[in-house]
Amino acid sequence: VQLQASGGGLVQPGESLRLSCAASTRTFSSGTMGWFRQSPGKEREFVATLRWSDGATAYADSVKGRFTISRDNPKNTVYLQMNSLLPEDTAVYYCAATSRRLITSSLRDSRFYTDWGQGTHVTVSS
C-alpha cells in the first residue's frame, strides 16, 4: 500500500495546518492509520491515530486538545488538523498504516504499522 502525505509548510506559532494522507488501496476497512513525527536529533514519536473499524482515536499528550485526526472513507484519506501550533511541533510528519485492527495498547507503537508515507515537513517559527 502506498501512502501519500501532503500539507506541510512553514507557519507562525499559533497558526494552523492540515495534513492529508491518502492510501492507494481500500485495505483499511478494518485497519489503523495514523501520524508520527520526527524532529532533528530525536527519535520518531507517536502523534495521533485512528482505527478504521470503529473510529476510535488516540493522541499524544503533547498534542491533545490541539490536533484532531479524522477520515474520509470514500477517499481512503486521513487528515490531521493541527491548531495552535508551537515551535516544538516542528518536525517531519509521517503517515503510517496497517491493515490490522490494532488493540488500544498497540495504537501508539510504531512497530505495529507496516506501511509508511514519505513524510511532510512542518516548520513552526516566527
Wavefront OBJ file of the C-alpha trace (Angstrom):
o trace
v 0.000 0.000 0.000
v 1.294 3.416 -0.913
v 0.658 6.375 1.355
v 0.848 9.906 0.019
v 1.231 12.608 2.655
v 0.824 16.310 1.970
v 0.006 19.626 3.621
v 3.193 20.538 5.428
v 4.697 24.007 5.372
v 6.046 26.967 7.302
v 3.714 28.703 9.749
v 3.993 31.033 12.724
v 3.268 29.951 16.285
v -0.459 29.847 16.957
v -1.389 29.175 13.356
v -2.918 26.022 11.839
v -2.124 23.423 9.211
v -3.970 20.386 7.899
v -2.052 17.325 6.804
v -3.545 14.724 4.467
v -2.615 11.101 3.902
v -4.172 9.213 1.028
v -3.911 5.428 0.776
v -3.626 3.819 -2.643
v -5.991 0.944 -1.921
v -9.032 0.239 0.156
v -7.364 -2.112 2.599
v -8.291 -0.256 5.716
v -11.857 -1.309 6.341
v -10.547 -2.966 9.469
v -7.162 -1.303 9.762
v -5.489 1.564 11.533
v -3.983 4.751 10.143
v -2.081 7.473 11.929
v 0.696 10.012 12.194
v 4.147 10.005 13.708
v 6.764 12.758 13.681
v 10.496 13.118 13.973
v 12.457 16.224 14.932
v 16.198 16.655 14.271
v 18.196 14.681 16.798
v 15.139 12.966 18.234
v 13.513 9.616 17.780
v 10.278 9.206 15.885
v 7.290 9.732 18.150
v 3.604 8.986 18.019
v 1.224 11.868 17.279
v -2.264 10.546 16.579
v -4.043 7.559 15.130
v -7.480 6.366 14.042
v -8.895 2.859 13.965
v -10.964 2.484 10.831
v -13.489 -0.069 12.047
v -14.926 1.929 14.935
v -13.381 5.383 14.541
v -11.505 5.126 17.821
v -8.725 7.697 18.125
v -5.641 8.204 20.254
v -3.400 11.229 20.725
v -0.047 12.003 22.238
v -0.388 14.074 25.376
v 1.653 16.853 23.780
v -0.949 17.419 21.034
v -4.189 16.526 22.810
v -6.685 19.348 22.528
v -4.789 20.983 19.652
v -4.670 18.277 16.973
v -7.598 16.338 15.526
v -7.402 13.245 13.350
v -10.283 12.444 11.014
v -11.061 10.395 7.925
v -12.777 10.455 4.576
v -13.847 6.893 3.837
v -14.574 7.182 0.091
v -11.206 8.850 -0.458
v -9.238 6.449 1.796
v -7.764 9.544 3.362
v -6.845 10.529 6.883
v -6.420 14.138 7.946
v -4.526 15.730 10.797
v -5.852 19.154 11.693
v -3.190 20.962 13.700
v -4.227 24.079 15.567
v -2.361 26.386 17.950
v 0.946 25.176 16.576
v 4.038 25.554 18.711
v 7.723 25.702 17.729
v 8.167 22.286 19.329
v 5.728 20.852 16.763
v 8.396 21.400 14.112
v 9.190 18.006 12.603
v 8.830 15.734 9.636
v 5.394 14.166 9.901
v 4.946 10.605 8.652
v 1.713 8.903 7.788
v 1.585 5.234 8.790
v -0.903 2.442 8.320
v -1.610 -1.203 8.931
v -4.386 -3.446 7.701
v -4.730 -4.786 11.232
v -7.263 -3.548 13.717
v -4.816 -2.602 16.445
v -5.860 -3.040 20.030
v -5.814 0.045 22.200
v -2.495 -0.776 23.856
v -0.786 -1.025 20.437
v -2.143 2.112 18.799
v 0.839 4.285 19.789
v 3.550 1.775 18.915
v 5.214 2.391 15.537
v 6.337 -1.246 15.347
v 2.777 -2.328 14.552
v 2.474 -0.111 11.473
v 3.580 -1.789 8.244
v 3.229 0.944 5.636
v 4.783 4.416 5.763
v 4.492 7.557 3.699
v 7.373 9.737 2.581
v 6.987 12.413 5.238
v 5.953 16.041 5.042
v 7.841 18.892 6.718
v 6.163 21.141 9.252
v 8.058 24.184 10.499
v 6.641 26.457 13.181
v 8.696 29.593 13.546
v 8.272 33.319 13.952
l 1 2 3 4 5 6 7 8 9 10 11 12 13 14 15 16 17 18 19 20 21 22 23 24 25 26 27 28 29 30 31 32 33 34 35 36 37 38 39 40 41 42 43 44 45 46 47 48 49 50 51 52 53 54 55 56 57 58 59 60 61 62 63 64 65 66 67 68 69 70 71 72 73 74 75 76 77 78 79 80 81 82 83 84 85 86 87 88 89 90 91 92 93 94 95 96 97 98 99 100 101 102 103 104 105 106 107 108 109 110 111 112 113 114 115 116 117 118 119 120 121 122 123 124 125 126
